[in-house]
């Protein structure tokens, strides 16, 4: 029985890993196509910390994740292309979502609103955010409040499959998490100025 149970768990883990890889490929294909077309986009992947508040700020989609769906959402001139798409598991939960801007200007420097929002959501959660520039087509990845700008598709694939991660500022500074919680509470009553729609670079 123990042997069969182990085989069952091993097969289930293998199926889940395969599914994760397939989902990562869908995001990778979408990012590649959006980059080539120089179509601005902001894609946020939920991880351990839930993003329900941000999902509720946008338009509910609840559709199976696919590169076709992502590209359709960000099609220029479409009703949902402004703002961020939030992915929960294998579902595109919502589009046109409002996100907080980065509180650390050094994290994005000369980058525009879309990139500042990508960093901002990763300051508030453990999400991974992908920003595509409509000016250059460059792909940037944000996680743990830091940005890796203009990454290659190979490097993006490594992020999506969890093989590399940016160094968390909280790992180096134990008080960073407390500051992040304080920022969230301090701005909670100023949502009109705190939440912005990512309709520019």
FENPEJO-V537398 format. One record per pair of residues at least 6 apart in sequence whose ideal C-beta (glycine too) atoms are under 6 Angstrom apart, sorted by the first residue. I is the first residue (numbers start at 0). GAP is how many residues later the second one is. Records with the same first field share a line. If there is no record, write none. Layout:
BEGIN
I->GAP + GAP
END
This chain:
BEGIN
22->42 + 67
23->136 + 137
25->39 + 40 + 41
26->133
27->129
28->38
29->37 + 40 + 41
30->99 + 108
31->121
32->38
33->7 + 98
34->97 + 102 + 104
37->96 + 99
38->35
39->94
40->33 + 91
41->42 + 72 + 76 + 89 + 156
42->42 + 87
43->40 + 42 + 77 + 83 + 85
44->42 + 83
45->42 + 81
46->79 + 80
47->78
48->76 + 77
50->35
53->43
54->31 + 38 + 39
56->40 + 41
57->25 + 36 + 37 + 38 + 39
58->21 + 35 + 36 + 37
59->34
60->31 + 33 + 34
61->29
62->6 + 29
64->22 + 25 + 27
68->23
72->7 + 12 + 22
73->7
79->15 + 16
81->14 + 115 + 117
82->13 + 14 + 114 + 115
83->13 + 15 + 114
84->10
85->7 + 8 + 11
97->97 + 99
98->18 + 21 + 22
99->20 + 24 + 94
100->15 + 16 + 19 + 95
101->6 + 14 + 17 + 18
102->80
106->12 + 40
107->7 + 8 + 11 + 39
111->88 + 89
112->85 + 87
113->17 + 84 + 87
114->16 + 25
116->81
117->11 + 13 + 24
118->23 + 28
120->6 + 8
121->7 + 20 + 21 + 22 + 23
122->22 + 57
127->15
128->13
129->11
130->9
131->7
132->68
133->67
134->66
137->12
138->12 + 17
139->7 + 9
140->7 + 10 + 18
142->23
143->22 + 24
144->24
145->20
147->18
157->6
168->7
169->6 + 7
186->7
END
